[in-house]
Amino acid sequence: MDDLKLIVAPSPHMRDKDTTKKMMFGVLVALLPVLAASIYFYRFDAVRLVLLSAGAAVATEAIFQRLRKQPIRIGDGSALVTGFLLGLIVPPTLPSWMVILGAVFAIAIGKQVFGGLGQNPFNPALVGRAILTVSFSTAMTAWTRPFDAITAATPLAIGEAGARIPDLFFGSVAGSLGETSALAILLGGIYLFYRGYLDYRVPVGIFASVIAVSLFTGQDVFFHLLSGSLLFGAVFMATDPVTSPITKAGRWIFGIGIGLIIMLIRTWGSYPEGVTYAILLMNAVTPLINRWTRPRIYGQGVKTSE
């Protein structure tokens, strides 16, 4: 007993071996199959857009941290991940200056104005994409076929009748750089799940609600699951630990809500795709979901007998 020492220290008292840097670079590893598929289908345009987006995001992060007189922490990889994600969710023909502008907005407006990493309520890459879509709608909806760069419509624009499931699965269809190959996205998702960086509840909730609405409305389930940016958003965007709920029940609600909004937009809206806005809308209610689903503190609300 003489050797027993009481150490008084502030929380947290339990620490994980994973660091922000380790997790971010794990996400980059998971994105490698998606990046490889985009380079295979779109050649130099994929390299151009991803590198420019990543470079602009990292540079913007460093500039804002310097202006705010904070330590430069670009080495944690968070800005690099945002840049990679944004570069993979834009059309292959997007002008270079537009993707740079989108990356600047993603970091400046989507992240730094809220205080930086861990304090942003919205996914920064999706903020950048939403701003680009609103500002440059023509350029952000200019799609080309893989390999030959001939202008073509996306599967969602064509509809179920004009889409082949094998093409959707392997990615040989018109669309954003990294969103067309379901195979590459699933490989990345499996890696994230294996490393413990992905909570299955969010993507499963999205898939379940999409399947339910598709069956209820008599639409092709596989078409909706494999087309557009649904898979990419479910695996890499909606699972962002900063902008998604922290409770298990909250993550189910979050995922199901995203899937329902996506199908509402796709089925009854005038916009063919709704993944970006569905995730951003659910990001906005994440604090409420956390409040509604947080567990009761031990002893709180328990009536004691007099």
Number of C-alpha atoms within 10 A of each C-alpha: 4 4 5 6 7 6 5 6 7 5 7 6 6 5 8 5 5 10 10 13 15 13 18 19 16 18 23 21 15 23 25 15 19 25 25 16 25 27 20 14 25 23 16 12 19 25 19 16 29 26 18 20 32 24 19 24 30 23 18 22 26 19 13 17 18 13 9 11 9 10 9 13 16 17 12 17 20 23 30 24 22 27 31 25 27 28 31 25 24 28 25 31 20 20 14 14 12 19 27 25 17 27 36 23 24 32 30 21 17 22 24 20 12 14 13 15 15 11 13 19 18 24 25 27 28 24 23 25 24 20 16 22 16 10 12 13 12 12 17 22 17 19 24 21 18 23 12 9 15 10 13 16 16 23 24 19 14 12 14 17 9 10 17 13 13 11 16 23 21 16 24 18 25 26 28 27 30 32 29 33 29 26 18 24 27 18 15 24 24 14 17 23 14 10 13 12 18 21 16 18 19 29 28 18 22 28 22 16 20 26 21 15 18 19 12 9 11 9 14 13 16 15 20 23 19 24 27 27 22 27 25 27 22 25 24 19 24 29 24 18 14 17 24 27 28 16 16 15 17 23 26 18 20 27 28 23 20 32 28 21 21 26 24 16 17 17 16 9 12 8 11 19 21 20 26 22 18 22 27 22 15 23 24 14 16 23 16 13 21 19 13 12 16 15 10 8 7 7 8 7 8 7 7 6 4 3
